[in-house]
């Protein structure tokens, strides 16, 4: 069963991975806005179609204008998708209107939301969700000037529940945040049901738990909040348990909003508290790096060595997001995720590696910009994430399966184990297109672990304890053939999602499966 789920997960992930997470979020929100517009003609949502159109236009104009001005002043690349995502989220959080004063309030919320990306930021990382900041600012202003309007979360209606779920699941699948948002929803709905039941009892009304559950689940903004706001990558802490903690905190506070007098805590303020907790977890993962050197590891694999300016914390197997600002970025943006190839003991030096396409192949604007970064240049790490980490128990037998550049997290783990004097029982299966594309050979040989190599041609001068799998194709059957004791091992696989799906039947026999799928750029 676990193998089947792993296979399905990675096949879907491989399809969604063809689109960047920001582009997918933009398209999902645009589709949701289109659905809401259609429903407005049948009066199935509270705003009228004209209120939706006018409010969306105001939000888009202000968000795009403020972002463009700020990015021009700060010499940052223009990210129109980010601007439109903020505008689209605010469309569902604020109360659409045709009133000039209310539209002025909506414009203020949009401006504050966009400015927060630059004012309330740390090393290129958002501290707070921009839309939540904008909605909170408007709500606070409305205490003094009620005509400005406030947040309404009109998206929490049964008519939009199904579209929010379908589109939200696609976004969460792509960002790998389904479990985290699941924790949030369970917490928020459970607390919301308890709160509503308590209110019914205090009012002397009959308590129908099933009816209350139905109303809280389908008529609350929890689905939208979780799928499109809580899941924002730049406000997430590094580890899964930390993300679950933040999700539970936001869920409890959103499910039972605390009365603050003129206003209640509300969904957006609950999210801001969760963002603050996440930032505390991630404070040591947003730093600036200076490029020290470049190296060609294989004909297509490049290694970059950086020096961290301040203290950085990561666990071997995690990845960082590196921003390379450049003019005219393509749809895939100015940020990429790279598994860290060095060990924590190597700090302040830090290494990453990436694969370039063959000569003449089309390259993304990011890859072209990265190739032009000169030694001594500074780049920002917006965060470190991931739970692709080895078992805490050193005695636990481990199987590592790497395809191509997927070897990088294992290089970090094996190097850290060697430097720390850990004696782990590890078998590494390494897949590459050709023998010349086997990178980090010296590092892997120094680790002393047995390595099974899958390449089309036979590698020259294989180190001791290395084996070339003669013509054996790496599929589930081939993996079981070269690792007969897989049932005793914890399996870790890093590479394309399609390969992980193909190996799922064999991996199902392992004691556990941990995957690091490449989504593509």
C-alpha positions as MATLAB code, in Angstrom:
seq = 'XXXXXXXXXXXXXXXXXXXXXXXXXXXXXXXXXXXXXXXXXXXXXXXXXXXXXXXXXXXXXXXXXXXXXXXXXXXXXXXXXXXXXXXXXXXXXXXXXXXXXXXXXXXXXXXXXXXXXXXXXXXXXXXXXXXXXXXXXXXXXXXXXXXXXXXXXXXXXXXXXXXXXXXXXXXXXXXXXXXXXXXXXXXXXXXXXXXXXXXXXXXXXXXXXXXXXXXXXXXXXXXXXXXXXXXXXXXXXXXXXXXXXXXXXXXXXXXXXXXXXXXXXXXXXXXXXXXXXXXXXXXXXXXXXXXXXXXXXXXXXXXXXXXXXXXXXXXXXXXXXXXXXXXXXXXXXXXXXXXXXXXXXXXXXXXXXXXXXXXXXXXXXXXXXXXXXXXXXXXXXXXXXXXXXXXXXXXXXXXXXXXXXXXXXXXXXXXXXXXXXXXXXXXXXXXXXXXXXXXXXXXXXXXXXXXXXXXXXXXXXXXXXXXXXXXXXXXXXXXXXXXXXXXXXXXXXXXXXXXXXXXXXXXXXXXXXXXXXXXXX';
ca = [
       0.000    0.000    0.000;
       2.796    2.437    0.923;
       4.565    1.748   -2.362;
       1.364    2.301   -4.344;
       0.743    5.630   -2.620;
       4.356    6.647   -3.202;
       4.028    5.783   -6.892;
       0.777    7.726   -7.328;
       2.102   10.705   -5.373;
       5.251   11.000   -7.476;
       3.529   10.497  -10.833;
       1.147   13.360  -10.058;
       4.042   15.396   -8.651;
       5.998   14.865  -11.872;
       3.110   16.378  -13.876;
       2.553   19.326  -11.521;
       6.303   19.884  -11.310;
       6.361   21.095  -14.890;
       4.857   24.357  -13.591;
       6.547   26.535  -10.957;
       4.759   26.711   -7.626;
       4.133   30.440   -8.045;
       2.688   30.020  -11.527;
       0.437   27.192  -10.322;
      -0.815   29.273   -7.373;
      -1.541   32.169   -9.736;
      -3.448   29.958  -12.172;
      -5.416   28.278   -9.359;
      -6.467   31.617   -7.855;
      -7.363   32.984  -11.283;
      -9.553   29.932  -11.923;
     -11.203   30.366   -8.520;
     -11.906   34.035   -9.292;
     -13.456   33.023  -12.608;
     -15.674   30.471  -10.883;
     -16.738   33.052   -8.295;
     -17.614   35.485  -11.089;
     -19.847   32.877  -12.746;
     -21.515   32.041   -9.425;
     -22.198   35.730   -8.775;
     -24.593   35.816  -11.732;
     -26.709   33.228   -9.901;
     -26.352   35.021   -6.530;
     -24.539   31.992   -5.057;
     -21.806   34.206   -3.570;
     -22.307   37.447   -1.662;
     -20.530   39.947   -3.999;
     -22.151   40.972   -7.271;
     -20.286   40.437  -10.522;
     -19.614   44.166  -10.873;
     -18.246   44.391   -7.309;
     -15.905   41.505   -8.069;
     -14.657   43.013  -11.327;
     -14.096   46.521   -9.936;
     -12.483   45.285   -6.708;
     -10.197   42.898   -8.589;
      -9.114   45.739  -10.883;
      -8.307   48.050   -7.957;
      -6.351   45.339   -6.164;
      -4.364   44.395   -9.264;
      -3.514   47.983  -10.166;
      -2.365   48.880   -6.642;
      -0.423   45.652   -5.971;
       1.334   45.736   -9.347;
       2.046   49.483   -9.063;
       3.450   49.364   -5.524;
       5.528   46.266   -6.253;
       6.908   47.779   -9.457;
       7.870   51.001   -7.663;
       9.482   49.201   -4.715;
      11.377   46.782   -6.930;
      12.635   49.651   -9.092;
      13.877   51.581   -6.047;
      15.530   48.520   -4.523;
      16.864   47.309   -7.904;
      15.005   44.028   -7.646;
      13.526   42.031  -10.540;
       9.868   42.652  -11.219;
       7.732   39.682  -10.184;
       4.294   40.358  -11.600;
       3.005   36.900  -10.591;
       3.744   37.660   -6.937;
       1.815   40.944   -7.252;
      -1.193   39.282   -8.831;
      -1.216   36.414   -6.311;
      -1.406   38.948   -3.475;
      -4.219   40.804   -5.257;
      -6.166   37.596   -5.894;
      -5.924   36.441   -2.276;
      -7.117   39.844   -1.039;
     -10.065   39.618   -3.429;
     -11.383   36.640   -1.449;
     -10.445   37.989    1.987;
     -11.773   41.577    1.767;
     -15.351   42.691    1.169;
     -15.747   43.638   -2.537;
     -17.549   46.918   -3.045;
     -18.466   49.691   -5.468;
     -18.449   52.394   -2.795;
     -15.577   54.877   -3.408;
     -14.608   55.034    0.270;
     -14.609   51.246    0.609;
     -12.562   50.959   -2.579;
     -10.117   53.402   -1.001;
      -9.849   51.045    1.971;
      -9.264   48.121   -0.398;
      -6.504   50.111   -2.118;
      -4.885   50.812    1.273;
      -4.953   47.110    2.139;
      -3.351   46.244   -1.207;
      -0.630   48.870   -0.770;
       0.196   47.737    2.775;
       0.267   44.096    1.667;
       2.717   44.833   -1.138;
       4.934   47.087    0.987;
       5.175   44.420    3.694;
       7.162   42.245    1.260;
      10.024   44.738    1.491;
       9.597   46.355    4.912;
       8.732   43.224    6.914;
      11.348   40.953    5.350;
      14.583   39.275    6.357;
      17.278   38.349    3.831;
      14.716   38.211    1.022;
      12.252   36.175    3.112;
       8.751   37.341    4.073;
       8.232   37.401    7.822;
       4.457   37.668    7.469;
       1.950   36.698    4.799;
       1.447   39.913    2.784;
      -2.309   39.470    2.273;
      -2.811   38.846    6.007;
      -0.868   42.038    6.789;
      -2.985   44.052    4.348;
      -6.279   42.685    5.670;
      -5.225   43.300    9.280;
      -4.209   46.894    8.503;
      -7.607   47.594    6.925;
      -9.479   45.984    9.831;
      -7.587   48.146   12.341;
      -8.271   51.290   10.295;
     -11.964   50.401   10.080;
     -12.248   50.727   13.855;
     -11.774   54.480   13.408;
     -13.332   54.753    9.923;
     -15.951   51.987    9.507;
     -16.752   53.081    5.954;
     -13.353   51.824    4.805;
     -14.608   48.274    5.203;
     -12.711   45.306    6.619;
     -11.931   41.664    5.969;
     -14.975   39.485    5.356;
     -13.627   36.125    4.104;
     -16.654   35.756    1.847;
     -14.813   32.862    0.181;
     -16.076   30.690    3.054;
     -19.279   29.578    1.380;
     -20.529   26.100    0.380;
     -20.767   27.153   -3.277;
     -16.975   27.660   -3.420;
     -15.959   24.761   -1.162;
     -15.465   22.189   -3.933;
     -13.440   24.515   -6.233;
     -11.268   25.609   -3.294;
     -10.593   21.967   -2.375;
      -9.752   20.856   -5.921;
      -7.555   23.839   -6.788;
      -6.064   23.936   -3.303;
      -5.066   20.277   -3.404;
      -3.247   20.877   -6.701;
      -1.246   23.721   -5.142;
      -0.536   21.782   -1.947;
       0.506   18.695   -3.903;
       2.983   20.826   -5.843;
       4.364   22.499   -2.700;
       4.247   19.219   -0.700;
       2.191   20.820    2.080;
      -0.856   18.533    2.117;
      -0.027   17.029    5.498;
       0.733   20.367    7.087;
      -2.559   21.894    5.936;
      -4.305   18.694    7.028;
      -3.041   19.325   10.578;
      -4.318   22.893   10.358;
      -7.765   21.851    9.118;
      -8.209   19.173   11.795;
      -7.191   21.670   14.497;
      -9.288   24.544   13.169;
     -12.425   22.504   12.487;
     -12.271   20.639   15.798;
     -11.825   23.843   17.798;
     -14.460   25.610   15.678;
     -16.984   22.860   16.402;
     -16.237   23.039   20.123;
     -16.593   26.830   20.115;
     -19.889   26.786   18.218;
     -21.264   24.011   20.430;
     -20.362   26.027   23.526;
     -22.120   29.084   22.104;
     -25.232   27.012   21.348;
     -25.271   25.604   24.871;
     -24.852   29.020   26.495;
     -27.771   30.300   24.391;
     -29.932   27.336   25.415;
     -30.092   25.947   21.878;
     -30.000   22.298   20.888;
     -26.553   21.090   19.891;
     -26.427   19.034   16.688;
     -22.733   18.159   16.369;
     -23.010   16.830   12.817;
     -24.809   19.918   11.596;
     -22.286   22.173   13.313;
     -19.402   20.205   11.810;
     -20.918   20.541    8.343;
     -21.369   24.296    8.734;
     -17.868   24.882   10.129;
     -16.222   22.802    7.409;
     -18.054   24.132    4.358;
     -19.082   27.642    5.433;
     -15.833   28.787    7.027;
     -12.726   30.243    5.377;
     -10.486   27.490    6.757;
     -10.114   25.695    3.411;
      -8.943   28.835    1.601;
      -6.755   30.006    4.472;
      -4.937   26.689    4.594;
      -4.522   26.087    0.868;
      -3.524   29.547   -0.329;
      -2.122   31.448    2.663;
      -0.771   29.164    5.378;
       1.104   27.156    2.733;
       3.112   30.133    1.400;
       6.702   28.804    1.039;
       8.507   31.963    2.163;
       6.788   31.938    5.567;
       7.435   28.258    6.318;
       9.886   26.915    8.941;
      12.541   24.368    7.875;
      11.364   21.054    9.377;
       8.081   19.195    9.040;
       7.477   19.009   12.806;
       7.947   22.770   12.974;
       5.449   23.227   10.138;
       2.977   20.990   11.952;
       3.461   23.075   15.105;
       2.738   26.294   13.223;
      -0.285   24.694   11.530;
      -1.711   23.593   14.897;
      -1.172   27.044   16.437;
      -2.906   28.799   13.547;
      -5.686   26.200   13.553;
      -6.489   26.631   17.245;
      -6.404   30.447   17.074;
      -8.476   30.574   13.879;
     -10.985   28.048   15.215;
     -11.586   29.961   18.438;
     -10.777   33.628   17.699;
      -9.989   35.583   20.845;
     -12.018   38.749   21.501;
      -9.612   41.702   21.470;
     -12.233   44.339   22.121;
     -12.927   46.368   18.987;
     -11.879   43.407   16.849;
     -11.390   39.690   17.304;
      -8.200   37.781   16.660;
      -9.648   36.626   13.317;
      -8.209   34.310   10.696;
      -5.619   36.744    9.360;
      -4.297   37.656   12.818;
      -4.095   33.963   13.703;
      -2.002   33.449   10.581;
       0.294   36.349   11.513;
       0.959   34.758   14.910;
       1.773   31.505   13.152;
       4.102   33.398   10.788;
       5.938   34.844   13.797;
       6.412   31.346   15.253;
       7.676   30.105   11.874;
      10.127   32.991   11.618;
      11.547   32.147   15.038;
      12.211   28.610   13.795;
      13.769   29.869   10.539;
      15.828   32.796   11.839;
      19.139   31.017   11.220;
      18.265   29.804    7.729;
      17.992   33.126    5.865;
      21.524   34.408    5.261;
      23.703   35.972    2.589;
      26.407   34.019    0.794;
      29.531   35.090   -1.070;
      30.585   32.992   -4.056;
      34.101   31.666   -3.384;
      34.714   29.383   -6.361;
      33.271   27.279   -9.183;
      34.213   23.778  -10.270;
      33.197   21.427  -13.093;
      32.523   18.019  -11.554;
      31.412   16.325  -14.778;
      30.733   17.535  -18.328;
      27.304   18.802  -17.159;
      27.491   19.123  -13.343;
      28.743   22.368  -11.802;
      29.669   22.940   -8.166;
      29.496   26.317   -6.410;
      31.291   26.981   -3.134;
      29.996   29.837   -0.971;
      30.980   31.445    2.305;
      28.129   32.223    4.707;
      28.151   35.755    6.154;
      26.404   34.796    9.374;
      25.605   31.664   11.302;
      23.643   29.141    9.255;
      21.983   25.999   10.562;
      21.034   22.994    8.465;
      20.756   19.223    8.770;
      22.488   17.012    6.161;
      19.960   16.202    3.444;
      18.150   19.545    3.539;
      17.928   22.018    0.669;
      18.180   25.779    0.399;
      16.446   28.278   -1.840;
      18.943   30.551   -3.592;
      17.866   33.821   -5.149;
      19.700   35.130   -8.204;
      18.156   38.485   -9.164;
      18.339   39.234  -12.880;
      16.615   41.318  -15.486;
      13.717   39.875  -17.454;
      13.304   36.577  -15.564;
      11.216   33.975  -17.335;
       8.118   32.323  -15.873;
      10.228   30.137  -13.613;
      11.402   33.139  -11.624;
      14.554   34.154   -9.763;
      14.693   31.441   -7.085;
      15.728   27.781   -7.202;
      16.056   25.016   -4.667;
      19.393   23.237   -4.287;
      20.247   20.306   -2.049;
      23.260   21.202    0.088;
      26.264   19.065   -0.857;
      28.569   20.061    2.002;
      28.359   19.035    5.655;
      27.454   21.284    8.603;
      31.001   20.747    9.860;
      32.268   22.508    6.702;
      30.601   25.806    7.629;
      31.069   28.688    7.003;
      31.843   27.120    3.608;
      28.809   25.706    1.836;
      28.585   23.821   -1.465;
      25.749   23.192   -3.902;
      25.778   21.479   -7.272;
      23.480   21.617  -10.252;
      23.199   20.144  -13.717;
      23.404   22.199  -16.870;
      21.734   21.043  -20.028;
      23.806   19.877  -22.981;
      25.463   22.474  -25.199;
      22.931   24.246  -27.371;
      19.989   23.282  -25.179;
      17.578   25.959  -24.017;
      18.409   27.261  -20.549;
      16.172   29.099  -18.101;
      16.917   32.748  -17.391;
      17.902   31.671  -13.868;
      20.539   29.204  -15.093;
      21.943   31.825  -17.460;
      22.091   34.388  -14.639;
      23.710   31.904  -12.267;
      26.398   31.183  -14.868;
      27.224   34.904  -14.951;
      27.582   35.350  -11.174;
      31.223   36.242  -10.560;
      33.466   35.237   -7.672;
      32.938   37.613   -4.757;
      29.294   38.296   -5.591;
      26.688   38.069   -2.833;
      23.485   36.060   -3.106;
      20.636   35.567   -0.645;
      19.438   32.282    0.796;
      15.744   32.816    1.493;
      15.466   29.694    3.620;
      16.476   26.103    4.338;
      13.879   23.345    4.332;
      13.420   19.598    4.167;
      13.053   16.364    6.122;
      15.230   14.217    3.884;
      17.401   13.366    6.887;
      18.868   10.071    8.060;
      17.494    8.182   11.088;
      18.700    9.523   14.411;
      19.684    5.984   15.386;
      23.110    5.503   13.805;
      22.728    1.705   13.903;
      19.712    1.773   11.540;
      20.625    0.204    8.136;
      20.074    2.626    5.242;
      19.615    2.302    1.477;
      20.405    5.395   -0.596;
      19.224    5.587   -4.203;
      20.438    8.585   -6.211;
      19.737    9.508   -9.813;
      22.013   12.093  -11.433;
      22.290   15.287   -9.435;
      20.163   13.581   -6.769;
      23.466   12.431   -5.284;
      23.996   15.831   -3.578;
      22.011   15.292   -0.341;
      23.724   11.921    0.130;
      27.153   13.533   -0.291;
      26.280   15.882    2.576;
      25.041   13.045    4.767;
      27.977   10.719    4.116;
      30.535   13.480    4.600;
      28.954   14.560    7.886;
      28.921   10.946    9.091;
      32.607   10.551    8.213;
      33.628   13.839    9.884;
      31.576   12.995   12.967;
      33.052    9.487   13.206;
      29.686    7.748   12.750;
      29.743    4.145   11.551;
      26.522    3.725    9.536;
      25.433    0.659    7.584;
      24.774    2.248    4.192;
      24.382    0.899    0.657;
      24.336    3.490   -2.129;
      22.769    2.860   -5.549;
      23.921    5.551   -7.969;
      22.264    6.034  -11.386;
      23.803    8.225  -14.101;
      23.406    8.479  -17.853;
      27.094    7.794  -18.499;
      30.153    6.923  -16.455;
      31.546   10.414  -17.052;
      28.511   11.862  -15.233;
      29.326   10.190  -11.895;
      30.025   13.231   -9.728;
      31.600   13.399   -6.238;
      33.486   10.127   -6.794;
      36.320   11.070   -4.435;
      33.906   12.116   -1.708;
      31.878    8.933   -2.029;
      35.003    6.757   -2.035;
      36.237    8.471    1.118;
      32.980    7.549    2.879;
      33.823    3.853    2.499;
      30.239    2.773    1.772;
      29.519    0.142   -0.920;
      28.243    1.726   -4.133;
      26.285    0.027   -6.939;
      26.616    2.007  -10.171;
      24.050    2.014  -12.985;
      25.459    3.554  -16.182;
      25.238    2.702  -19.864;
      28.990    2.321  -20.173;
      31.416    0.730  -17.731;
      33.192    3.234  -15.471;
      36.995    3.090  -15.487;
      38.960    2.255  -12.334;
      36.098    1.691   -9.947;
      37.109    2.100   -6.296;
      37.089   -0.838   -3.918;
      33.555   -1.813   -2.780;
      32.037   -0.263   -5.936;
      30.123   -2.465   -8.379;
      28.951   -1.738  -11.906;
      25.536   -3.326  -12.458;
      26.278   -4.808  -15.844;
      23.443   -3.783  -18.051;
      20.890   -4.231  -15.282;
      18.156   -1.661  -15.777;
      17.220    0.160  -12.588;
      13.609   -0.754  -12.080;
      11.928   -2.414   -9.116;
      13.231   -5.838  -10.118;
      16.760   -4.572  -10.679;
      16.819   -2.782   -7.328;
      15.770   -5.942   -5.479;
      18.480   -7.857   -7.328;
      21.336   -5.599   -6.228;
      19.960   -4.890   -2.728;
      18.493   -8.217   -1.559;
      18.277   -7.086    2.095;
      16.120   -4.052    1.316;
      13.496   -5.220    3.836;
      15.971   -4.523    6.648;
      16.806   -1.013    5.444;
      15.340    2.468    5.619;
      15.110    3.567    1.971;
      16.008    7.088    0.827;
      15.664    8.007   -2.835;
      16.586   11.299   -4.478;
      15.896   11.963   -8.146;
      13.152   12.516  -10.724;
       9.627   11.820   -9.521;
       9.034    9.372  -12.377;
      11.955    7.179  -11.257;
      10.669    7.153   -7.676;
       7.277    6.018   -8.964;
       8.908    3.206  -10.981;
      10.847    1.949   -7.959;
       7.884    2.126   -5.578;
       7.076   -1.636   -5.726;
      10.587   -2.488   -4.526;
      10.762    0.368   -2.034;
       7.514   -0.849   -0.503;
       9.473   -3.718    1.017;
      11.815   -1.358    2.887;
      11.292   -0.531    6.549;
      10.442    3.035    5.564;
      10.515    5.254    2.474;
      11.758    8.856    2.390;
      11.787   10.604   -0.973;
      13.333   13.767   -2.398;
      11.651   14.250   -5.758;
      12.856   16.842   -8.243;
       9.956   18.892   -9.535;
      11.834   20.334  -12.476;
      12.182   23.930  -13.519;
];
